[in-house]
Amino acid sequence: MAAYRADDDYDYLFKVVLIGDSGVGKSNLLSRFTRNEFSLESKSTIGVEFATRSIRVDDKIVKAQIWDTAGQERYRAITSAYYRGAVGALLVYDVTRHVTFENVERWLKELRDHTDSHIVIMLVGNKGDLRHLRAVSIDDAKAFAERENTFFMETSALESMNVENAFTEVLTQIYQVVSRKALDIGDDPAALPKGQTINVGTKDDVSAVKKAGCCSS
């Protein structure tokens, strides 16, 4: 098999959302992971944008469609459409601004109100390169992540630290959840969980299995 596979050749498509206060570095995390770019001149995101990247998990090609939105309150109207179909989330705060960590709880509640209970959540402390300005301890963040049953990682989009790891871990965990669900449901295709269906003609639920999985007879 050729080493390179076309961009539209994938086994799973997972929608992952980036959430958190404005200015915590969500857009730079997205651009670092999908294009290996970082901009010090990064402007606030207006509305919504998304980018894609495929990675290999086990012997499958997993394509991530990662959505990024403005953290400002005035864009709250997009909430339900933004979260719809998401199977993973990176909940981002800035390690140098404690208020962005304080707001994580509110973001987490909103996320859980709008998504499936099996969603994979990674708490991300970004701007880890600014060690001399740290305002949120790793211990506090770890304690929160353990209490809320989320994953946790500190990143630096500037230094490219752990950005790859954070996204890859989320996608791998989603894949494992989907695989377990697929194994549990036997031969009944009607029982496929929501994250594994694709409705042709609608753009709402982008998290899907492209090819027939283990359950097709």
PyMOL commands that set and color helices and strands:
alter all, ss='L'
color gray80, all
select helices_A, chain A and resi 26-35+73-83+98-102+104-114+131-133+138-148+163-184+189-191+194-196
alter helices_A, ss='H'
color red, helices_A
select strands_A, chain A and resi 12-19+48-57+60-69+86-94+120-126+151-154+208-209
alter strands_A, ss='S'
color yellow, strands_A
deselect
rebuild
show_as cartoon
